[in-house]
Every structure is written in structure tokens, then in C-alpha cells.
């Protein structure tokens, strides 16, 4: 079974979206918290920021798996 580059493009785009979306949400959350003066970025260490990213990555991965299983259970299929 061969796949062309055009067939792989949606998969690559979804993979990149999955990789960078948690970082975008962390940025938005930190911007809101800094705007509301609840946290200062100088107070957060690099390790804490990495920890936040990994936690969000796991949460997004779990949500994607749940949505996929729900779609399979409901019979959503594009083939």
C-alpha cells in the first residue's frame, strides 16, 4: 500500500497541531493570568513551564483518544 505526499499532508498537519496546540493554550493562559495579575512570568521556572506543557499534551492526547473512540462507536467513518 503506497501513500502519496498529498495523502500524508492531513496526518502531518494534525500531528503538528497536536504538538503545538498545548503550547498555544499555555501561552494564552499565562497571558490571561499575567493580565489579571494572578501570576508573574518571572516567578515560573523553566521546569514548571515544561511540566505545564507535558500535562496539557497528555490531556489533549487523552481527549483525542476519547473523541476517536466515540467516533468509532457512533459509526462515523469517511470511507
C-alpha positions as CSV (number, residue, x, y, z in Angstrom):
1,X,0.0,0.0,0.0
2,X,1.6,3.2,-1.1
3,X,0.6,6.7,0.0
4,X,1.4,9.9,-1.7
5,X,2.6,13.1,-0.1
6,X,-0.9,14.6,-0.6
7,X,-2.4,11.7,1.4
8,X,0.0,12.2,4.3
9,X,-0.4,16.0,4.5
10,X,-3.6,15.9,6.7
11,X,-1.9,13.5,9.1
12,X,1.2,15.6,9.3
13,X,-0.9,18.8,9.9
14,X,-2.9,17.1,12.6
15,X,0.3,15.9,14.3
16,X,1.8,19.4,14.2
17,X,-1.5,20.8,15.6
18,X,-1.4,18.2,18.4
19,X,2.2,19.1,19.2
20,X,1.8,22.9,19.2
21,X,-1.8,23.4,20.5
22,X,-0.9,22.8,24.2
23,X,1.9,25.4,23.9
24,X,-0.6,27.9,22.4
25,X,-3.1,27.3,25.3
26,X,-0.3,27.7,27.9
27,X,0.7,31.0,26.3
28,X,-2.9,32.2,26.3
29,X,-3.5,31.0,29.9
30,X,-0.3,32.7,31.1
31,X,-1.2,35.9,29.3
32,X,-4.6,35.9,31.0
33,X,-3.1,35.2,34.4
34,X,-0.4,37.9,33.9
35,X,-3.1,40.4,32.8
36,X,-5.2,39.6,35.9
37,X,-2.1,39.9,38.0
38,X,-2.5,36.4,39.4
39,X,1.0,35.2,38.4
40,X,4.2,36.8,37.2
41,X,6.2,35.1,34.5
42,X,9.4,35.8,36.4
43,X,8.1,33.5,39.2
44,X,7.8,30.5,36.9
45,X,10.9,28.3,36.3
46,X,11.6,26.6,33.0
47,X,10.9,23.3,34.6
48,X,7.4,24.4,35.7
49,X,6.7,25.6,32.1
50,X,7.8,22.3,30.7
51,X,5.7,20.5,33.3
52,X,2.6,22.5,32.2
53,X,3.3,21.7,28.6
54,X,3.6,17.9,29.3
55,X,0.4,17.9,31.4
56,X,-1.5,19.7,28.6
57,X,0.0,17.3,26.0
58,X,-1.3,14.3,28.0
59,X,-4.7,15.9,28.5
60,X,-5.0,16.7,24.7
61,X,-3.9,13.2,23.8
62,X,-6.5,11.7,26.1
63,X,-9.2,13.9,24.7
64,X,-8.2,12.9,21.2
65,X,-8.3,9.2,22.0
66,X,-11.7,9.6,23.7
67,X,-13.1,11.5,20.7
68,X,-11.7,8.9,18.3
69,X,-13.3,6.0,20.2
70,X,-16.6,7.9,20.4
71,X,-16.5,8.5,16.7
72,X,-15.8,4.8,16.1
73,X,-18.5,3.7,18.4
74,X,-21.1,6.0,16.7
75,X,-20.0,4.7,13.3
76,X,-18.5,7.9,12.0
77,X,-16.5,6.8,9.0
78,X,-15.3,8.8,5.9
79,X,-14.6,5.7,3.8
